[in-house]
């Protein structure tokens, strides 16, 4: 078991990392604000699955493989950048959409499964997320405290759950944004420019770093 003191430090580090602007945050806010809370929750579910896979892969040594094979890291990074650029284009080209009885916008570019897939691939195709797990988690593992795999599992579960709580909070907060956008066409158009531009910026940054 990881000691309570280390857990507090670990959760503090996660809070800082999750608060930093990035493609995950942009996806949650854009999906929630334009399509409604259900799609925001779906993106959050996809992100949670991707983070769980990253934790599993880092425990299996996949991050070490990426570091030892620069060409593989570059390939995954470029694929991820292309996918983020594609998402930016989809956000920009998305129609304004109608609203349903609950005030949520009816998405015309895919259902709940599509939103889950966007969250899953958006995070999974970012090799830096895998390297982040492989670098951060071992810092809080102490062999003397018990089996390494149980500590890795404990930290991984906390990482995923912490992300779920954060993404759900963003989704609920973005609900008001969605209600406002549904009444203001110009602001809704500006929102598409902002989120598509942000996503394209993340794609460029991922491709050159």
N, CA, C and O of each residue as an XYZ file, in Angstrom:
836
protein
N       0.839     -1.203      0.000
C       0.000      0.000      0.000
C       0.876      1.257      0.000
O       1.908      1.324      0.668
N       0.430      2.238     -0.767
C       1.137      3.509     -0.802
C       0.795      4.290      0.461
O      -0.361      4.320      0.884
N       1.796      4.920      1.062
C       1.572      5.643      2.310
C       0.661      6.849      2.074
O       0.660      7.418      0.983
N      -0.122      7.245      3.099
C      -1.024      8.395      2.957
C      -0.297      9.675      2.562
O      -0.816     10.467      1.776
N       0.907      9.881      3.105
C       1.660     11.090      2.768
C       1.995     11.137      1.284
O       1.852     12.175      0.638
N       2.441     10.001      0.747
C       2.762      9.948     -0.676
C       1.512     10.116     -1.532
O       1.561     10.733     -2.596
N       0.398      9.570     -1.069
C      -0.848      9.705     -1.819
C      -1.281     11.167     -1.931
O      -1.761     11.602     -2.978
N      -1.109     11.917     -0.849
C      -1.465     13.334     -0.879
C      -0.609     14.088     -1.885
O      -1.113     14.915     -2.645
N       0.685     13.797     -1.885
C       1.584     14.446     -2.845
C       1.211     14.041     -4.272
O       1.207     14.869     -5.183
N       0.900     12.764     -4.451
C       0.525     12.252     -5.768
C      -0.736     12.941     -6.284
O      -0.793     13.348     -7.444
N      -1.740     13.070     -5.430
C      -2.982     13.719     -5.845
C      -2.765     15.205     -6.111
O      -3.404     15.781     -6.992
N      -1.863     15.825     -5.351
C      -1.530     17.223     -5.622
C      -0.892     17.388     -6.990
O      -1.194     18.333     -7.719
N      -0.001     16.454     -7.332
C       0.631     16.494     -8.655
C      -0.402     16.293     -9.757
O      -0.351     16.962    -10.789
N      -1.339     15.371     -9.539
C      -2.390     15.133    -10.527
C      -3.265     16.371    -10.712
O      -3.649     16.701    -11.834
N      -3.577     17.053     -9.613
C      -4.417     18.247     -9.694
C      -3.768     19.307    -10.576
O      -4.439     19.959    -11.375
N      -2.464     19.472    -10.424
C      -1.743     20.457    -11.234
C      -1.749     20.050    -12.703
O      -2.002     20.874    -13.581
N      -1.469     18.778    -12.965
C      -1.395     18.292    -14.350
C      -2.747     18.389    -15.047
O      -2.824     18.849    -16.187
N      -3.808     17.962    -14.375
C      -5.137     17.993    -14.999
C      -5.627     19.421    -15.223
O      -6.422     19.667    -16.130
N      -5.161     20.361    -14.405
C      -5.606     21.749    -14.540
C      -4.946     22.457    -15.717
O      -5.430     23.497    -16.161
N      -3.839     21.904    -16.230
C      -3.152     22.528    -17.358
C      -3.980     22.362    -18.636
O      -4.485     21.273    -18.906
N      -4.122     23.435    -19.424
C      -4.878     23.326    -20.679
C      -4.243     22.301    -21.621
O      -3.021     22.247    -21.759
N      -5.071     21.505    -22.255
C      -4.577     20.489    -23.172
C      -5.707     19.964    -24.031
O      -6.852     20.391    -23.878
N      -5.402     19.037    -24.942
C      -6.443     18.507    -25.829
C      -7.566     17.791    -25.096
O      -8.714     17.836    -25.537
N      -7.253     17.126    -23.979
C      -8.305     16.444    -23.217
C      -9.333     17.447    -22.704
O     -10.540     17.246    -22.844
N      -8.837     18.526    -22.109
C      -9.733     19.558    -21.585
C     -10.551     20.186    -22.708
O     -11.750     20.420    -22.556
N      -9.896     20.457    -23.834
C     -10.600     21.073    -24.961
C     -11.708     20.166    -25.484
O     -12.793     20.641    -25.821
N     -11.440     18.865    -25.551
C     -12.449     17.917    -26.031
C     -13.665     17.878    -25.114
O     -14.804     17.883    -25.579
N     -13.414     17.840    -23.811
C     -14.514     17.784    -22.845
C     -15.360     19.053    -22.915
O     -16.588     18.986    -22.971
N     -14.700     20.206    -22.910
C     -15.429     21.472    -22.935
C     -16.197     21.651    -24.236
O     -17.349     22.086    -24.228
N     -15.557     21.314    -25.360
C     -16.220     21.489    -26.655
C     -17.421     20.563    -26.798
O     -18.488     20.984    -27.246
N     -17.245     19.313    -26.419
C     -18.340     18.343    -26.540
C     -19.498     18.695    -25.612
O     -20.663     18.606    -26.001
N     -19.172     19.092    -24.387
C     -20.217     19.443    -23.419
C     -20.934     20.717    -23.819
O     -22.160     20.797    -23.749
N     -20.161     21.722    -24.242
C     -20.754     23.006    -24.575
C     -21.605     22.976    -25.821
O     -22.615     23.675    -25.894
N     -21.214     22.170    -26.820
C     -21.944     22.170    -28.078
C     -23.001     21.078    -28.154
O     -24.080     21.289    -28.709
N     -22.689     19.898    -27.591
C     -23.593     18.760    -27.738
C     -24.390     18.441    -26.479
O     -25.427     17.782    -26.556
N     -23.919     18.901    -25.321
C     -24.631     18.613    -24.087
C     -23.858     17.692    -23.157
O     -22.809     17.155    -23.514
N     -24.392     17.524    -21.968
C     -23.689     16.791    -20.917
C     -23.471     15.320    -21.254
O     -22.448     14.745    -20.883
N     -24.423     14.710    -21.952
C     -24.272     13.286    -22.267
C     -23.018     13.031    -23.088
O     -22.304     12.055    -22.860
N     -22.756     13.911    -24.039
C     -21.564     13.747    -24.866
C     -20.300     14.110    -24.084
O     -19.236     13.535    -24.314
N     -20.422     15.061    -23.165
C     -19.283     15.364    -22.306
C     -18.919     14.179    -21.433
O     -17.742     13.855    -21.269
N     -19.937     13.530    -20.872
C     -19.688     12.330    -20.066
C     -19.111     11.205    -20.927
O     -18.275     10.429    -20.465
N     -19.563     11.122    -22.186
C     -19.054     10.084    -23.083
C     -17.576     10.304    -23.383
O     -16.791      9.356    -23.383
N     -17.197     11.551    -23.637
C     -15.782     11.863    -23.856
C     -14.974     11.533    -22.605
O     -13.877     10.980    -22.694
N     -15.523     11.876    -21.434
C     -14.845     11.566    -20.170
C     -14.641     10.066    -20.012
O     -13.602      9.630    -19.515
N     -15.628      9.271    -20.432
C     -15.496      7.812    -20.362
C     -14.385      7.324    -21.280
O     -13.606      6.445    -20.911
N     -14.313      7.899    -22.482
C     -13.249      7.528    -23.404
C     -11.878      7.891    -22.868
O     -10.930      7.117    -23.001
N     -11.768      9.064    -22.263
C     -10.504      9.486    -21.658
C     -10.107      8.555    -20.520
O      -8.933      8.214    -20.374
N     -11.084      8.144    -19.712
C     -10.797      7.239    -18.594
C     -10.264      5.903    -19.101
O      -9.324      5.349    -18.530
N     -10.866      5.384    -20.175
C     -10.388      4.123    -20.740
C      -8.966      4.260    -21.269
O      -8.137      3.369    -21.084
N      -8.689      5.387    -21.930
C      -7.348      5.615    -22.466
C      -6.318      5.710    -21.345
O      -5.225      5.153    -21.452
N      -6.667      6.417    -20.273
C      -5.725      6.548    -19.156
C      -5.477      5.206    -18.486
O      -4.354      4.907    -18.081
N      -6.528      4.395    -18.370
C      -6.353      3.057    -17.798
C      -5.421      2.219    -18.667
O      -4.594      1.467    -18.153
N      -5.558      2.350    -19.979
C      -4.668      1.628    -20.890
C      -3.238      2.127    -20.776
O      -2.293      1.340    -20.829
N      -3.079      3.442    -20.619
C      -1.731      3.997    -20.464
C      -1.059      3.472    -19.195
O       0.124      3.132    -19.204
N      -1.821      3.410    -18.114
C      -1.272      2.880    -16.862
C      -0.861      1.428    -17.049
O       0.216      1.020    -16.612
N      -1.720      0.648    -17.700
C      -1.420     -0.768    -17.935
C      -0.191     -0.936    -18.818
O       0.679     -1.760    -18.535
N      -0.125     -0.148    -19.890
C       1.009     -0.238    -20.809
C       2.310      0.192    -20.150
O       3.359     -0.410    -20.382
N       2.241      1.239    -19.325
C       3.456      1.687    -18.641
C       3.940      0.637    -17.654
O       5.144      0.458    -17.474
N       2.999     -0.063    -17.008
C       3.374     -1.135    -16.084
C       4.001     -2.307    -16.829
O       4.826     -3.035    -16.276
N       3.606     -2.485    -18.088
C       4.141     -3.595    -18.902
C       5.420     -3.214    -19.638
O       6.009     -4.044    -20.331
N       5.848     -1.973    -19.493
C       7.106     -1.568    -20.112
C       6.984     -0.975    -21.498
O       7.992     -0.825    -22.188
N       5.769     -0.630    -21.933
C       5.600     -0.067    -23.273
C       6.284      1.289    -23.405
O       6.797      1.626    -24.472
N       6.295      2.068    -22.322
C       6.944      3.376    -22.372
C       8.439      3.226    -22.618
O       9.036      4.004    -23.363
N       9.042      2.216    -21.983
C      10.469      1.974    -22.202
C      10.736      1.619    -23.660
O      11.765      1.995    -24.220
N       9.798      0.888    -24.273
C       9.937      0.537    -25.685
C       9.907      1.784    -26.557
O      10.695      1.904    -27.495
N       9.006      2.709    -26.258
C       8.936      3.947    -27.026
C      10.220      4.752    -26.891
O      10.699      5.341    -27.860
N      10.776      4.774    -25.680
C      11.997      5.530    -25.455
C      13.196      4.893    -26.142
O      14.106      5.597    -26.579
N      13.207      3.578    -26.242
C      14.334      2.883    -26.867
C      14.215      2.834    -28.385
O      15.189      2.519    -29.070
N      13.046      3.138    -28.915
C      12.830      3.138    -30.369
C      12.285      4.501    -30.781
O      11.070      4.662    -30.894
N      13.153      5.485    -31.009
C      12.703      6.839    -31.345
C      11.770      6.890    -32.549
O      10.857      7.716    -32.585
N      11.982      6.031    -33.524
C      11.128      6.038    -34.717
C       9.686      5.677    -34.369
O       8.741      6.212    -34.949
N       9.531      4.751    -33.401
C       8.194      4.343    -32.989
C       7.497      5.477    -32.247
O       6.314      5.742    -32.461
N       8.250      6.143    -31.370
C       7.702      7.289    -30.643
C       7.266      8.369    -31.627
O       6.184      8.941    -31.491
N       8.116      8.646    -32.623
C       7.795      9.664    -33.621
C       6.554      9.285    -34.422
O       5.709     10.132    -34.710
N       6.453      8.006    -34.781
C       5.298      7.542    -35.557
C       4.000      7.732    -34.780
O       3.020      8.248    -35.318
N       3.993      7.316    -33.517
C       2.789      7.463    -32.690
C       2.463      8.936    -32.488
O       1.299      9.337    -32.522
N       3.509      9.743    -32.275
C       3.315     11.178    -32.056
C       2.691     11.841    -33.286
O       1.772     12.649    -33.155
N       3.181     11.506    -34.467
C       2.656     12.110    -35.691
C       1.232     11.644    -35.982
O       0.399     12.425    -36.442
N       0.955     10.365    -35.711
C      -0.416      9.869    -35.885
C      -1.362     10.623    -34.953
O      -2.459     11.016    -35.349
N      -0.924     10.818    -33.713
C      -1.734     11.571    -32.760
C      -1.950     13.006    -33.200
O      -3.045     13.546    -33.043
N      -0.901     13.640    -33.757
C      -1.018     15.018    -34.231
C      -2.001     15.113    -35.391
O      -2.806     16.043    -35.454
N      -1.935     14.151    -36.308
C      -2.872     14.133    -37.441
C      -4.305     13.962    -36.944
O      -5.227     14.595    -37.460
N      -4.488     13.107    -35.943
C      -5.839     12.887    -35.414
C      -6.377     14.154    -34.749
O      -7.549     14.490    -34.920
N      -5.533     14.859    -33.993
C      -5.971     16.104    -33.361
C      -6.308     17.152    -34.417
O      -7.274     17.901    -34.266
N      -5.512     17.205    -35.489
C      -5.800     18.147    -36.574
C      -7.130     17.799    -37.245
O      -7.897     18.688    -37.615
N      -7.394     16.504    -37.396
C      -8.672     16.071    -37.974
C      -9.830     16.479    -37.065
O     -10.872     16.926    -37.544
N      -9.646     16.323    -35.750
C     -10.681     16.754    -34.808
C     -10.918     18.256    -34.917
O     -12.059     18.715    -34.859
N      -9.833     19.022    -35.075
C      -9.964     20.473    -35.222
C     -10.813     20.808    -36.440
O     -11.661     21.699    -36.385
N     -10.587     20.096    -37.537
C     -11.367     20.326    -38.756
C     -12.832     19.959    -38.547
O     -13.724     20.672    -39.007
N     -13.083     18.846    -37.850
C     -14.462     18.423    -37.596
C     -15.194     19.431    -36.715
O     -16.371     19.716    -36.935
N     -14.495     19.967    -35.720
C     -15.107     20.970    -34.842
C     -15.448     22.227    -35.636
O     -16.526     22.799    -35.476
N     -14.521     22.650    -36.491
C     -14.737     23.874    -37.267
C     -15.877     23.716    -38.266
O     -16.651     24.649    -38.482
N     -15.982     22.536    -38.876
C     -16.995     22.302    -39.904
C     -18.345     21.886    -39.334
O     -19.327     21.783    -40.069
N     -18.396     21.648    -38.024
C     -19.636     21.157    -37.414
C     -20.750     22.183    -37.565
O     -20.524     23.373    -37.351
N     -21.959     21.736    -37.933
C     -23.098     22.653    -38.025
C     -23.506     23.138    -36.650
O     -23.137     22.553    -35.632
N     -24.263     24.202    -36.636
C     -24.683     24.780    -35.355
C     -25.503     23.810    -34.543
O     -25.373     23.754    -33.320
N     -26.352     23.038    -35.211
C     -27.143     22.034    -34.501
C     -28.409     22.605    -33.900
O     -28.500     23.798    -33.610
N     -29.395     21.719    -33.717
C     -30.655     22.090    -33.084
C     -30.605     21.703    -31.619
O     -29.667     21.042    -31.174
N     -31.584     22.103    -30.897
C     -31.646     21.743    -29.487
C     -32.825     20.828    -29.261
O     -33.845     20.924    -29.943
N     -32.674     19.924    -28.280
C     -33.774     19.021    -27.969
C     -34.602     19.595    -26.841
O     -34.402     20.742    -26.440
N     -35.530     18.807    -26.325
C     -36.447     19.298    -25.297
C     -35.734     19.685    -24.016
O     -36.223     20.525    -23.262
N     -34.591     19.085    -23.766
C     -33.846     19.390    -22.541
C     -32.918     20.570    -22.711
O     -32.250     20.981    -21.762
N     -32.869     21.121    -23.919
C     -31.986     22.255    -24.152
C     -30.618     21.839    -24.636
O     -29.776     22.695    -24.905
N     -30.373     20.545    -24.753
C     -29.087     20.081    -25.232
C     -29.121     20.022    -26.742
O     -30.161     19.742    -27.339
N     -27.981     20.287    -27.361
C     -27.937     20.300    -28.803
C     -27.907     18.887    -29.340
O     -27.269     17.997    -28.779
N     -28.619     18.702    -30.452
C     -28.648     17.408    -31.105
C     -27.464     17.336    -32.049
O     -27.400     18.080    -33.028
N     -26.534     16.453    -31.766
C     -25.322     16.360    -32.572
C     -25.611     15.656    -33.876
O     -26.321     14.651    -33.912
N     -25.052     16.194    -34.953
C     -25.235     15.571    -36.255
C     -23.964     14.905    -36.743
O     -23.947     14.364    -37.848
N     -22.903     14.926    -35.960
C     -21.625     14.371    -36.403
C     -21.251     13.141    -35.589
O     -20.067     12.875    -35.378
N     -22.247     12.389    -35.129
C     -21.961     11.160    -34.404
C     -22.708     11.113    -33.091
O     -23.058     12.149    -32.526
N     -22.954      9.889    -32.599
C     -23.663      9.709    -31.357
C     -22.739      9.566    -30.171
O     -21.588     10.001    -30.196
N     -23.272      8.942    -29.127
C     -22.521      8.775    -27.893
C     -21.261      7.939    -28.123
O     -20.198      8.250    -27.586
N     -21.384      6.888    -28.914
C     -20.214      6.045    -29.181
C     -19.101      6.833    -29.858
O     -17.921      6.640    -29.565
N     -19.488      7.722    -30.766
C     -18.487      8.547    -31.445
C     -17.762      9.450    -30.453
O     -16.556      9.665    -30.575
N     -18.487      9.976    -29.476
C     -17.865     10.834    -28.465
C     -16.918     10.039    -27.573
O     -15.844     10.521    -27.214
N     -17.321      8.813    -27.216
C     -16.428      7.947    -26.441
C     -15.147      7.686    -27.224
O     -14.050      7.736    -26.669
N     -15.296      7.408    -28.518
C     -14.139      7.116    -29.362
C     -13.228      8.322    -29.497
O     -12.006      8.179    -29.536
N     -13.813      9.507    -29.568
C     -13.000     10.728    -29.656
C     -12.136     10.885    -28.411
O     -10.947     11.193    -28.506
N     -12.734     10.675    -27.255
C     -11.956     10.767    -26.024
C     -10.887      9.698    -25.943
O      -9.756      9.968    -25.538
N     -11.250      8.470    -26.334
C     -10.310      7.349    -26.268
C      -9.110      7.573    -27.173
O      -7.967      7.478    -26.726
N      -9.362      7.871    -28.449
C      -8.265      8.036    -29.403
C      -7.481      9.320    -29.161
O      -6.262      9.348    -29.328
N      -8.183     10.388    -28.766
C      -7.506     11.652    -28.520
C      -6.419     11.536    -27.474
O      -5.373     12.176    -27.590
N      -6.653     10.724    -26.449
C      -5.659     10.534    -25.392
C      -4.712      9.384    -25.704
O      -3.515      9.466    -25.429
N      -5.249      8.316    -26.276
C      -4.443      7.117    -26.513
C      -3.347      7.359    -27.540
O      -2.275      6.761    -27.447
N      -3.597      8.231    -28.522
C      -2.618      8.495    -29.572
C      -1.629      9.590    -29.199
O      -0.881     10.076    -30.048
N      -1.628      9.974    -27.935
C      -0.643     10.941    -27.439
C       0.413     10.180    -26.642
O       0.165      9.834    -25.487
N       1.592      9.906    -27.226
C       2.603      9.118    -26.515
C       3.099      9.787    -25.243
O       3.628      9.120    -24.353
N       2.931     11.106    -25.152
C       3.390     11.799    -23.950
C       2.549     11.416    -22.738
O       3.033     11.460    -21.607
N       1.290     11.041    -22.968
C       0.453     10.585    -21.859
C       0.991      9.281    -21.294
O       0.986      9.071    -20.081
N       1.457      8.402    -22.185
C       2.049      7.139    -21.738
C       3.351      7.384    -20.991
O       3.592      6.787    -19.942
N       4.191      8.262    -21.531
C       5.457      8.571    -20.867
C       5.217      9.254    -19.528
O       5.969      9.048    -18.575
N       4.157     10.076    -19.459
C       3.822     10.731    -18.194
C       3.535      9.693    -17.116
O       4.028      9.802    -15.993
N       2.734      8.685    -17.462
C       2.421      7.625    -16.497
C       3.676      6.866    -16.087
O       3.863      6.546    -14.914
N       4.536      6.581    -17.064
C       5.733      5.784    -16.768
C       6.742      6.550    -15.932
O       7.551      5.951    -15.224
N       6.697      7.889    -16.014
C       7.627      8.707    -15.232
C       7.054      9.026    -13.858
O       7.766      8.965    -12.855
N       5.759      9.369    -13.809
C       5.164      9.812    -12.545
C       4.938      8.670    -11.560
O       5.339      8.769    -10.400
N       4.309      7.599    -12.000
C       3.908      6.536    -11.077
C       5.073      5.919    -10.304
O       4.950      5.733     -9.093
N       6.202      5.593    -10.949
C       7.300      4.975    -10.190
C       7.864      5.856     -9.081
O       8.470      5.350     -8.137
N       7.669      7.178     -9.186
C       8.188      8.080     -8.159
C       7.507      7.871     -6.807
O       8.041      8.267     -5.771
N       6.332      7.252     -6.820
C       5.562      7.087     -5.589
C       5.470      5.626     -5.157
O       4.668      5.275     -4.292
N       6.285      4.790     -5.758
C       6.303      3.369     -5.406
C       7.511      3.071     -4.526
O       8.639      3.441     -4.852
N       7.261      2.402     -3.416
C       8.322      2.019     -2.490
C       8.293      0.497     -2.333
O       7.347     -0.037     -1.754
N       9.310     -0.212     -2.835
C       9.334     -1.679     -2.739
C       9.152     -2.195     -1.321
O       8.573     -3.262     -1.113
N       9.645     -1.438     -0.342
C       9.529     -1.877      1.047
C       8.092     -1.813      1.555
O       7.770     -2.409      2.583
N       7.232     -1.096      0.842
C       5.844     -0.927      1.290
C       4.934     -2.052      0.818
O       3.749     -2.065      1.151
N       5.465     -2.988      0.055
C       4.651     -4.104     -0.423
C       4.910     -4.405     -1.880
O       5.847     -3.877     -2.479
N       4.074     -5.258     -2.448
C       4.238     -5.651     -3.848
C       4.146     -4.428     -4.760
O       3.252     -3.594     -4.619
N       5.089     -4.341     -5.696
C       5.128     -3.191     -6.594
C       3.865     -3.118     -7.448
O       3.343     -2.030     -7.692
N       3.375     -4.267     -7.903
C       2.221     -4.249     -8.805
C       0.956     -3.758     -8.109
O       0.103     -3.130     -8.737
N       0.831     -4.047     -6.800
C      -0.350     -3.556     -6.079
C      -0.280     -2.041     -5.895
O      -1.300     -1.355     -5.966
N       0.920     -1.525     -5.661
C       1.080     -0.079     -5.546
C       0.816      0.599     -6.891
O       0.196      1.660     -6.953
N       1.297     -0.031     -7.963
C       1.061      0.504     -9.305
C      -0.436      0.521     -9.611
O      -0.950      1.477    -10.192
N      -1.122     -0.538     -9.217
C      -2.567     -0.620     -9.426
C      -3.284      0.463     -8.635
O      -4.186      1.124     -9.150
N      -2.882      0.641     -7.391
C      -3.509      1.649     -6.533
C      -3.338      3.049     -7.114
O      -4.296      3.819     -7.182
N      -2.119      3.374     -7.529
C      -1.858      4.692     -8.101
C      -2.589      4.867     -9.430
O      -3.094      5.948     -9.732
N      -2.640      3.801    -10.218
C      -3.335      3.873    -11.501
C      -4.820      4.119    -11.341
O      -5.407      4.912    -12.077
N      -5.428      3.440    -10.378
C      -6.858      3.638    -10.118
C      -7.120      5.075     -9.683
O      -8.087      5.696    -10.124
N      -6.260      5.597     -8.818
C      -6.424      6.978     -8.360
C      -6.276      7.945     -9.529
O      -7.045      8.899     -9.648
N      -5.291      7.702    -10.392
C      -5.071      8.567    -11.554
C      -6.309      8.605    -12.448
O      -6.736      9.672    -12.889
N      -6.879      7.432    -12.710
C      -8.055      7.361    -13.577
C      -9.269      8.015    -12.913
O      -9.974      8.800    -13.548
N      -9.516      7.696    -11.642
C     -10.673      8.255    -10.939
C     -10.552      9.764    -10.778
O     -11.540     10.489    -10.892
N      -9.337     10.232    -10.512
C      -9.110     11.669    -10.381
C      -9.462     12.359    -11.692
O     -10.083     13.422    -11.700
N      -9.057     11.740    -12.805
C      -9.382     12.300    -14.108
C     -10.871     12.305    -14.379
O     -11.396     13.260    -14.953
N     -11.564     11.241    -13.969
C     -13.015     11.169    -14.164
C     -13.712     12.292    -13.400
O     -14.582     12.972    -13.944
N     -13.328     12.483    -12.144
C     -13.930     13.547    -11.329
C     -13.692     14.909    -11.970
O     -14.594     15.744    -12.036
N     -12.472     15.122    -12.440
C     -12.142     16.410    -13.055
C     -12.940     16.623    -14.339
O     -13.489     17.703    -14.559
N     -13.003     15.593    -15.190
C     -13.719     15.723    -16.459
C     -15.221     15.900    -16.249
O     -15.863     16.667    -16.967
N     -15.781     15.193    -15.268
C     -17.208     15.349    -14.965
C     -17.488     16.764    -14.463
O     -18.502     17.367    -14.817
N     -16.585     17.287    -13.638
C     -16.736     18.660    -13.153
C     -16.718     19.650    -14.309
O     -17.524     20.580    -14.354
N     -15.790     19.444    -15.250
C     -15.735     20.307    -16.432
C     -17.027     20.215    -17.240
O     -17.535     21.220    -17.737
N     -17.546     18.999    -17.362
C     -18.767     18.790    -18.136
C     -19.946     19.535    -17.524
O     -20.704     20.199    -18.232
N     -20.095     19.425    -16.225
C     -21.198     20.109    -15.538
C     -21.043     21.622    -15.662
O     -22.018     22.340    -15.887
N     -19.795     22.102    -15.511
C     -19.555     23.540    -15.627
C     -19.842     24.037    -17.039
O     -20.317     25.157    -17.225
N     -19.550     23.199    -18.033
C     -19.761     23.594    -19.429
C     -21.234     23.576    -19.818
O     -21.597     24.081    -20.880
N     -22.083     23.004    -18.977
C     -23.521     22.963    -19.257
C     -24.078     24.376    -19.421
O     -24.879     24.635    -20.320
N     -23.651     25.284    -18.551
C     -24.115     26.666    -18.657
C     -23.627     27.292    -19.955
O     -24.338     28.065    -20.597
N     -22.397     26.943    -20.330
C     -21.867     27.458    -21.586
C     -22.724     26.991    -22.753
O     -23.008     27.757    -23.674
N     -23.136     25.715    -22.708
C     -23.976     25.184    -23.776
C     -25.314     25.893    -23.855
O     -25.805     26.181    -24.947
N     -25.907     26.175    -22.704
C     -27.195     26.875    -22.682
C     -27.066     28.280    -23.262
O     -27.957     28.759    -23.963
N     -25.953     28.927    -22.963
C     -25.718     30.279    -23.485
C     -25.498     30.246    -24.993
O     -26.029     31.078    -25.728
N     -24.699     29.264    -25.447
C     -24.392     29.170    -26.869
C     -25.637     28.896    -27.705
O     -25.752     29.368    -28.836
N     -26.582     28.119    -27.132
C     -27.785     27.772    -27.888
C     -28.641     29.000    -28.190
O     -29.499     28.947    -29.071
N     -28.423     30.101    -27.478
C     -29.218     31.308    -27.666
C     -28.474     32.401    -28.429
O     -29.073     33.411    -28.798
N     -27.176     32.211    -28.670
C     -26.371     33.250    -29.309
C     -25.561     32.637    -30.461
O     -24.537     31.989    -30.248
N     -26.046     32.860    -31.668
C     -25.423     32.245    -32.844
C     -23.988     32.739    -33.048
O     -23.106     31.944    -33.373
N     -23.743     34.035    -32.862
C     -22.403     34.570    -33.093
C     -21.397     34.008    -32.096
O     -20.264     33.680    -32.452
N     -21.827     33.905    -30.854
C     -20.937     33.342    -29.839
C     -20.669     31.875    -30.139
O     -19.564     31.378    -29.923
N     -21.699     31.181    -30.642
C     -21.546     29.775    -30.991
C     -20.521     29.610    -32.118
O     -19.721     28.674    -32.113
N     -20.559     30.534    -33.079
C     -19.588     30.493    -34.174
C     -18.180     30.782    -33.660
O     -17.214     30.143    -34.077
N     -18.072     31.752    -32.749
C     -16.763     32.070    -32.173
C     -16.216     30.889    -31.386
O     -15.009     30.642    -31.376
N     -17.114     30.159    -30.725
C     -16.693     28.987    -29.956
C     -16.068     27.942    -30.856
O     -15.086     27.304    -30.479
N     -16.637     27.757    -32.064
C     -16.071     26.789    -32.999
C     -14.665     27.202    -33.414
O     -13.764     26.367    -33.495
N     -14.481     28.492    -33.676
C     -13.159     28.987    -34.047
C     -12.159     28.773    -32.910
O     -11.033     28.332    -33.140
N     -12.574     29.084    -31.691
C     -11.665     28.983    -30.544
C     -11.240     27.544    -30.306
O     -10.048     27.263    -30.177
N     -12.208     26.623    -30.246
C     -11.871     25.238    -29.938
C     -11.144     24.550    -31.094
O     -10.237     23.750    -30.865
N     -11.536     24.856    -32.329
C     -10.821     24.257    -33.455
C      -9.402     24.797    -33.530
O      -8.468     24.056    -33.837
N      -9.236     26.102    -33.246
C      -7.892     26.680    -33.230
C      -7.032     26.102    -32.126
O      -5.847     25.834    -32.327
N      -7.635     25.908    -30.945
C      -6.890     25.321    -29.830
C      -6.467     23.893    -30.149
O      -5.328     23.504    -29.889
N      -7.388     23.112    -30.716
C      -7.069     21.727    -31.052
C      -5.984     21.657    -32.117
O      -5.105     20.798    -32.056
N      -6.044     22.563    -33.098
C      -5.010     22.599    -34.132
C      -3.665     22.987    -33.526
O      -2.624     22.463    -33.920
N      -3.696     23.911    -32.567
C      -2.460     24.292    -31.887
C      -1.846     23.133    -31.127
O      -0.628     22.953    -31.142
N      -2.687     22.336    -30.454
C      -2.180     21.158    -29.749
C      -1.592     20.153    -30.739
O      -0.597     19.491    -30.442
N      -2.211     20.041    -31.917
C      -1.703     19.123    -32.940
C      -0.326     19.561    -33.423
O       0.577     18.737    -33.572
N      -0.169     20.857    -33.668
C       1.124     21.378    -34.121
C       2.186     21.180    -33.048
O       3.308     20.769    -33.342
N       1.825     21.473    -31.806
C       2.793     21.309    -30.714
C       3.220     19.864    -30.567
O       4.398     19.583    -30.347
N       2.269     18.939    -30.686
C       2.595     17.522    -30.565
C       3.487     17.065    -31.712
O       4.338     16.195    -31.526
N       3.300     17.641    -32.895
C       4.057     17.197    -34.068
C       5.500     17.678    -34.066
O       6.360     17.056    -34.688
N       5.776     18.788    -33.368
C       7.129     19.351    -33.429
C       7.938     19.122    -32.167
O       9.153     19.322    -32.178
N       7.302     18.708    -31.081
C       8.045     18.518    -29.836
C       8.651     17.123    -29.774
O       9.314     16.781    -28.795
